Amino acid sequence: MKKILAVVGSYRKGKTIDTLVDKAIEGAKSMGDTQIDKINLIDQSIQYCKNCMVCLQDDPDKPLADCVISDDMDTLHQLVDQADAYIFGTPVNMGAVTAVMKTFLERICWIHAKPGRYPIKGCPTPRSGRKKQAIIIVSSGAVPTYLRMFCDDATSCIKSTVKCSLNASVIGSMYAGGIHTRELDGFSGKAYELGRKLMRY
Ligand SMILES: Cc1cc2nc3c(=O)[nH]c(=O)nc-3n(C[C@H](O)[C@H](O)[C@H](O)COP(=O)(O)O)c2cc1C
């Protein structure tokens, strides 16, 4: 049975990203038996990474590096590690992921990765040898979808973290653009289809 972890980086429950992630979950469930855990990062107590480098220098053969901080990430690291696939959702704030999503990704980085050799010696490479998949859902308030290429650093930030730390390739993404003046319903179908696609791999 495929285990999916959905991570919501919105500050608002029941709004754009929360709703679109639920649609993707609905799509995934429509494809068959799956276990899906959904985390709203706003509910979690997640401290900032301290850049102490303890994780970076930990034994590269361990499945997960140790972290000096003890908080809700203790449980989240286990969920992240056990998942076969991921749904990441975040609003685009100031062109990038939200602060809670960035905090989460920074804490993920060297716990799930070890120093590698590509593209430069010392860059993170996944500790896990298990190939995984991910989909990414982002939304913007003002920027319409056709201008995504100029105003979306969120997708590339998540994409590089899941590749370098989680051994996951992004098999699809969407940008719900200009949602302050658009109906959310217009984006629901795409989110649902992405959820279905995640189950096909
Ligand atoms: C601090 C902040 C910065 C934002 N920056 C942008 C931005 O750069 N471009 C944009 O189109 N919308 C921006 N927005 C609007 C959010 O992207 C929009 O409200 C969000 O996608 C809604 O998601 P939610 O309903 O899940 O909260 C910003 C919102 C906040 C609070």
The ligand as an ORCA input file, in Angstrom:
! r2SCAN-3c Opt
* xyz 0 1
  C       3.091     38.012      3.285
  C       2.392     37.664      2.004
  C       3.062     37.762      0.810
  C       2.426     37.456     -0.398
  N       3.122     37.544     -1.568
  C       2.487     37.293     -2.729
  C       3.196     37.379     -3.963
  O       4.403     37.615     -4.017
  N       2.493     37.192     -5.117
  C       1.149     36.900     -5.098
  O       0.554     36.787     -6.164
  N       0.472     36.756     -3.934
  C       1.116     36.931     -2.774
  N       0.430     36.774     -1.576
  C      -0.944     36.253     -1.598
  C      -0.931     34.744     -1.306
  O      -0.174     34.025     -2.253
  C      -2.369     34.195     -1.321
  O      -3.123     34.883     -0.356
  C      -2.315     32.710     -1.047
  O      -1.943     32.036     -2.228
  C      -3.594     32.202     -0.489
  O      -3.374     30.892     -0.009
  P      -4.266     30.380      1.219
  O      -5.685     30.659      0.823
  O      -3.972     28.933      1.342
  O      -3.855     31.181      2.405
  C       1.053     37.045     -0.378
  C       0.379     36.922      0.846
  C       1.036     37.213      2.031
  C       0.306     37.066      3.333
*
